[in-house]
Amino acid sequence: MAGRTDRATRIIKASPPAIYRAFVTAAALERWLPPSGMSGEMVDFDPRPGGHYRLVLRYDDAGISGKSGANADIVAARFVTLEPDRFVVQAVDFVSDDPQFAGTMTMRWVLTPLGDGTEVAIIAENVPAGISAADHAEGLASSLDNLAAYAEGTA
């Protein structure tokens, strides 16, 4: 059975090229993608269609148990489509023994120019059952906030 689809949108006062670069630069992605309460460590990065990345997300609170083990979530992602300045499609898997987090989630990031900014829309398809809709909405919004701060130069 396929998981649900979650969506989030934010207008960012930065150009589509500036935002796109934040997806294809390891240090940038490592910095803005982790939601509030987490930090990231990029351990592998190959930004091309068919390429991949592996990101270790650690909770700031050492008492939180992650999907991949004590205090961590490990994300293994593939770049399915990279359309410069327009969209990024990623196939994302959580490294976990828990079947509630199994399956590949497709993340579509769509960049639409709007005057002096860009609308960034996320469509997450086949979200694993172990991720609640409320937690995912909060995480997506937090990542968009981080992306805005990064791309607008305020982070």
C-alpha positions as CSV (number, residue, x, y, z in Angstrom):
1,M,0.0,0.0,0.0
2,A,1.4,3.4,-1.0
3,G,1.9,6.0,1.7
4,R,0.2,9.4,1.8
5,T,1.2,12.6,0.0
6,D,2.3,15.7,2.0
7,R,2.8,19.2,0.6
8,A,4.3,22.4,1.8
9,T,5.0,25.8,0.1
10,R,7.0,28.9,0.9
11,I,7.9,32.1,-1.0
12,I,11.7,32.8,-0.7
13,K,13.2,36.2,-1.5
14,A,16.0,34.6,-3.7
15,S,16.3,33.7,-7.3
16,P,15.6,30.2,-8.6
17,P,19.3,29.7,-9.5
18,A,20.3,30.6,-5.9
19,I,17.8,28.2,-4.5
20,Y,18.8,25.4,-7.0
21,R,22.4,25.7,-6.0
22,A,21.4,25.0,-2.4
23,F,20.2,21.6,-3.6
24,V,23.4,20.6,-5.5
25,T,26.0,21.8,-3.1
26,A,26.8,19.4,-0.3
27,A,27.7,21.9,2.4
28,A,24.5,23.9,1.6
29,L,22.2,20.9,1.7
30,E,23.8,19.7,4.9
31,R,23.2,23.1,6.5
32,W,19.5,23.8,5.5
33,L,17.8,20.5,5.0
34,P,17.8,19.2,8.7
35,P,14.7,20.5,10.4
36,S,14.8,22.4,13.7
37,G,16.2,20.3,16.5
38,M,18.5,18.4,14.2
39,S,21.9,18.8,12.6
40,G,23.3,17.1,9.5
41,E,26.4,15.5,8.3
42,M,26.8,14.7,4.6
43,V,28.8,11.5,4.2
44,D,28.4,11.0,0.5
45,F,27.3,13.4,-2.3
46,D,27.1,13.0,-6.1
47,P,24.8,15.7,-7.5
48,R,23.7,14.5,-10.9
49,P,20.7,12.7,-12.3
50,G,21.2,9.1,-11.0
51,G,23.6,10.4,-8.4
52,H,22.9,10.2,-4.7
53,Y,23.6,11.5,-1.2
54,R,23.7,10.0,2.3
55,L,22.9,12.4,5.1
56,V,23.1,11.6,8.8
57,L,20.6,13.7,10.8
58,R,21.3,13.9,14.5
59,Y,18.8,15.1,17.1
60,D,20.0,18.0,19.3
61,D,18.4,16.2,22.3
62,A,20.6,13.2,22.9
63,G,17.6,11.5,24.6
64,I,15.6,11.1,21.3
65,S,15.8,7.8,19.6
66,G,16.0,8.1,15.8
67,K,14.7,6.0,12.9
68,S,18.2,4.6,12.3
69,G,19.3,4.1,15.9
70,A,20.2,6.1,19.0
71,N,19.8,9.8,18.3
72,A,20.1,9.6,14.5
73,D,18.2,9.3,11.2
74,I,20.1,8.3,8.1
75,V,18.7,9.4,4.8
76,A,19.8,7.6,1.6
77,A,18.6,9.7,-1.4
78,R,19.0,9.4,-5.1
79,F,18.7,12.4,-7.5
80,V,16.1,11.2,-10.0
81,T,15.7,14.5,-11.9
82,L,17.7,17.7,-11.7
83,E,16.3,20.5,-13.9
84,P,18.4,23.5,-13.2
85,D,16.6,26.4,-11.6
86,R,13.2,24.6,-12.0
87,F,12.9,21.4,-10.0
88,V,14.6,18.6,-8.1
89,V,13.2,15.1,-7.7
90,Q,14.7,12.9,-5.1
91,A,14.0,9.2,-4.1
92,V,14.5,9.1,-0.4
93,D,14.9,6.0,1.9
94,F,15.3,6.0,5.6
95,V,17.9,3.5,6.9
96,S,15.9,1.7,9.5
97,D,15.0,-1.8,10.7
98,D,11.5,-0.6,11.6
99,P,9.0,-1.5,8.8
100,Q,7.0,1.7,9.6
101,F,9.8,3.7,7.9
102,A,10.3,1.3,4.9
103,G,9.6,2.3,1.3
104,T,10.9,5.0,-1.0
105,M,9.5,8.5,-0.5
106,T,9.6,10.7,-3.6
107,M,10.4,14.3,-2.9
108,R,9.6,16.8,-5.6
109,W,10.9,20.4,-5.1
110,V,9.4,22.8,-7.6
111,L,10.8,26.3,-8.0
112,T,8.5,28.9,-9.6
113,P,9.8,32.5,-10.2
114,L,7.7,35.2,-8.6
115,G,8.8,38.8,-9.1
116,D,11.8,39.2,-6.8
117,G,11.5,35.8,-5.2
118,T,10.7,32.1,-5.8
119,E,7.8,29.9,-4.7
120,V,9.3,26.7,-3.4
121,A,6.8,23.8,-3.3
122,I,7.5,20.4,-1.9
123,I,5.4,17.4,-2.8
124,A,6.3,14.3,-0.7
125,E,4.8,11.1,-2.1
126,N,4.6,7.7,-0.4
127,V,5.5,9.1,3.0
128,P,6.3,6.2,5.3
129,A,3.5,5.4,7.9
130,G,5.9,5.9,10.8
131,I,6.1,9.6,10.0
132,S,3.0,11.4,11.4
133,A,1.4,14.0,9.2
134,A,1.8,16.6,11.9
135,D,5.5,15.8,12.4
136,H,6.1,15.8,8.7
137,A,4.3,19.1,8.2
138,E,6.4,20.7,10.9
139,G,9.6,19.2,9.4
140,L,8.9,20.4,5.9
141,A,8.0,23.9,7.1
142,S,11.2,24.0,9.2
143,S,13.4,22.9,6.2
144,L,11.7,25.6,4.0
145,D,12.4,28.1,6.7
146,N,16.1,27.0,6.8
147,L,16.3,27.1,3.0
148,A,14.9,30.6,3.0
149,A,17.4,31.8,5.7
150,Y,20.2,30.2,3.7
151,A,19.2,31.5,0.3
152,E,18.3,34.9,1.5
153,G,21.7,35.1,3.3
154,T,20.3,35.5,6.8
155,A,21.5,32.1,8.2
